Amino acid sequence: MTLRIGSVGLLALLAVAGCARHAAEKPASRLSEAQRDTAFARSSLPGASTVGRALDLSGQASGRVAREDSLARR
């Protein structure tokens, strides 16, 4: 009985240790999310034009919010 509990505990410990994130791992890419999205939008991959339009709309909305914020401060 104690052998079974010990082996289950050991397996659980190994499973947790195997899933832990290692601090020494390098990121897969040095690009920011916006840079990756822009690179994808400029590519010829399927759906890239949709990503480009979404980025344009997002930029327009950000600009509009910034203008509204600057008006509110006056």
N, C-alpha and C positions, 0 to 999 in steps of 0.2 A: 504494500500500500504506500509506504513512504518512498519506495523507489519510483512508483508511478507519479506521485506528487512532485518528486524531485526532477524527474525527466520532463514533465509538463512545464514546470517552472523554468527549466533550462531552455526548452524550446521557445517559451514565451520571451525569455530574455534575449535569445538569439534573433527572434523575429523583430523585436523592438530595436535592437542594435543594428540590424540590417536595413531598417527603414529610416534610420536617423540621417539627417542631412549633414554632409561633411562641409566644414567651414573652408576647407582648402580647395573646394571645387571652383573652377573658373566658370564665369558665365558663358553661355553658348554664343552670345553675340555682345559686342561692345556698343551696338547701336541702341538708341533709345526707341521706345515704342513708336513715337512720331516719325523718327527716321526710317524705321522698318516699314511703316505704313506708306510713307512717301515713296520709298523704293518700290514697294509692291504696286502702288498706284501707277507708277511710270513704266511698269513692265508690260509685257504682252500676254501675261497669264489671264485665263478666264476670270472675270469678275474684277479685274484691276480697275476698269473705268468706274465701276460702282464705288469702289473704295476711294478713288479720286474725287468723285462727286461728294461723297460723305465728308471727306476732309475739307473740301471747299465750303460746304454748308456749315461745318463746325467752325471754321475760321470766320465766316461771316457772322455767325451767332456770337462768337467771342468778341469780335469787334463791336457789335451792336451793344453787348452788355457793358463793355468798357466805356463806350460813349455815354450810355445811360448813367453809369456810375460817376463819370466825370461831371455830368450835368447835375446830379443830385448833390454833389459836394459844393456847388457854387451857391 
